[in-house]
Amino acid sequence: MAIIAELNKNTENRAKLVEEIVKLERKIFPKHESYAAFFENELKRKNAGLLYLHADGELAGYVMYSWPSSLYASITKLAVKEQWRKQGHGEALLKAAIQKCKTRKVSRIMLHVDPLRTPAVSLYKKLGFQVDRLIEGYYSLERHAYVMYLELDSN
Ligand SMILES: CC(C)(COP(=O)(O)OP(=O)(O)OC[C@H]1O[C@@H](n2cnc3c(N)ncnc32)[C@H](O)[C@@H]1OP(=O)(O)O)[C@@H](O)C(=O)NCCC(=O)NCCS
């Protein structure tokens, strides 16, 4: 069974859970895309949240989001552990984050994603995100980013 929950200061076993998330972050993302080194700071930011997914009692993935202004929200990170992929967990996490963003009454959700991350780009498109533009050298000299957005008004 899969459960999605919001990480907050009262979350049971919070420290252990954050440690597991940071470990996963380090494993999945290269340094230039990783929050691992400043994860606690990222979690403390105002106007930001993290949802995690437990499958069979084990951490299987997480999504991070923020609402930097009243105009838009951002999906800042999405990851599913390799052995739990292709089972709908990424989609479930993204849908849950979109719901969270909707409660902030913003009109669009933005995100950056490396175009080479085909599964992620497909998932974002599946849920209605469109490519706005490509920013060359966004992550590093050779690693670019699509800026993608989802209009909430029209949904
Ligand atoms: C992107 C990611 C979160 C998807 O998680 P997942 O649990 O495997 O995704 P789901 O099983 O929910 O798949 C949902 C949709 O995503 C897309 N997708 C998932 N895996 C895919 C793959 N290998 N190739 C192409 N599309 C894929 C499809 O559109 C799929 O819908 P479908 O099943 O109807 O075809 C996962 O691959 C991951 O963690 N990747 C590494 C980290 C990353 O790139 N994060 C995004 C940048 S921050």
PDBQT file of the ligand as one rigid body, heavy atoms in Angstrom, charges set to zero:
ROOT
HETATM    1  C1  LIG A 201      10.403  10.931 -13.188  1.00  0.00    +0.000 C 
HETATM    2  C2  LIG A 201      10.072   9.899 -12.107  1.00  0.00    +0.000 C 
HETATM    3  C3  LIG A 201       9.770  10.620 -10.801  1.00  0.00    +0.000 C 
HETATM    4  C4  LIG A 201       8.828   9.107 -12.562  1.00  0.00    +0.000 C 
HETATM    5  O1  LIG A 201       8.426   8.273 -11.498  1.00  0.00    +0.000 OA
HETATM    6  P1  LIG A 201       7.605   6.920 -11.718  1.00  0.00    +0.000 P 
HETATM    7  O2  LIG A 201       7.029   6.522 -10.413  1.00  0.00    +0.000 OA
HETATM    8  O3  LIG A 201       8.439   5.924 -12.413  1.00  0.00    +0.000 OA
HETATM    9  O4  LIG A 201       6.449   7.421 -12.714  1.00  0.00    +0.000 OA
HETATM   10  P2  LIG A 201       5.010   6.757 -12.918  1.00  0.00    +0.000 P 
HETATM   11  O5  LIG A 201       5.076   5.275 -12.807  1.00  0.00    +0.000 OA
HETATM   12  O6  LIG A 201       4.031   7.460 -12.037  1.00  0.00    +0.000 OA
HETATM   13  O7  LIG A 201       4.731   7.136 -14.445  1.00  0.00    +0.000 OA
HETATM   14  C5  LIG A 201       3.834   8.159 -14.801  1.00  0.00    +0.000 C 
HETATM   15  C6  LIG A 201       4.161   8.672 -16.199  1.00  0.00    +0.000 C 
HETATM   16  O8  LIG A 201       5.500   9.136 -16.271  1.00  0.00    +0.000 OA
HETATM   17  C7  LIG A 201       6.039   8.864 -17.572  1.00  0.00    +0.000 C 
HETATM   18  N1  LIG A 201       7.147   7.905 -17.449  1.00  0.00    +0.000 N 
HETATM   19  C8  LIG A 201       7.535   7.244 -16.333  1.00  0.00    +0.000 A 
HETATM   20  N2  LIG A 201       8.629   6.479 -16.588  1.00  0.00    +0.000 NA
HETATM   21  C9  LIG A 201       8.907   6.654 -17.898  1.00  0.00    +0.000 A 
HETATM   22  C10 LIG A 201       9.925   6.157 -18.763  1.00  0.00    +0.000 A 
HETATM   23  N3  LIG A 201      10.862   5.308 -18.316  1.00  0.00    +0.000 N 
HETATM   24  N4  LIG A 201       9.943   6.585 -20.047  1.00  0.00    +0.000 NA
HETATM   25  C11 LIG A 201       9.006   7.443 -20.526  1.00  0.00    +0.000 A 
HETATM   26  N5  LIG A 201       8.012   7.959 -19.742  1.00  0.00    +0.000 NA
HETATM   27  C12 LIG A 201       7.961   7.556 -18.462  1.00  0.00    +0.000 A 
HETATM   28  C13 LIG A 201       4.909   8.288 -18.377  1.00  0.00    +0.000 C 
HETATM   29  O9  LIG A 201       4.195   9.377 -18.950  1.00  0.00    +0.000 OA
HETATM   30  C14 LIG A 201       4.066   7.634 -17.278  1.00  0.00    +0.000 C 
HETATM   31  O10 LIG A 201       2.731   7.508 -17.658  1.00  0.00    +0.000 OA
HETATM   32  P3  LIG A 201       2.230   6.082 -18.290  1.00  0.00    +0.000 P 
HETATM   33  O11 LIG A 201       2.515   5.065 -17.241  1.00  0.00    +0.000 OA
HETATM   34  O12 LIG A 201       0.784   6.320 -18.542  1.00  0.00    +0.000 OA
HETATM   35  O13 LIG A 201       3.045   5.883 -19.538  1.00  0.00    +0.000 OA
HETATM   36  C15 LIG A 201      11.252   8.888 -11.916  1.00  0.00    +0.000 C 
HETATM   37  O14 LIG A 201      11.587   8.348 -13.169  1.00  0.00    +0.000 OA
HETATM   38  C16 LIG A 201      12.495   9.495 -11.288  1.00  0.00    +0.000 C 
HETATM   39  O15 LIG A 201      12.621   9.595 -10.070  1.00  0.00    +0.000 OA
HETATM   40  N6  LIG A 201      13.477   9.901 -12.144  1.00  0.00    +0.000 N 
HETATM   41  C17 LIG A 201      14.744  10.478 -11.673  1.00  0.00    +0.000 C 
HETATM   42  C18 LIG A 201      14.579  11.833 -11.050  1.00  0.00    +0.000 C 
HETATM   43  C19 LIG A 201      14.018  12.866 -12.010  1.00  0.00    +0.000 C 
HETATM   44  O16 LIG A 201      14.318  12.898 -13.194  1.00  0.00    +0.000 OA
HETATM   45  N7  LIG A 201      13.229  13.801 -11.459  1.00  0.00    +0.000 N 
HETATM   46  C20 LIG A 201      12.636  14.889 -12.204  1.00  0.00    +0.000 C 
HETATM   47  C21 LIG A 201      13.508  16.094 -12.211  1.00  0.00    +0.000 C 
HETATM   48  S1  LIG A 201      13.463  16.956 -10.659  1.00  0.00    +0.000 SA
ENDROOT
TORSDOF 0
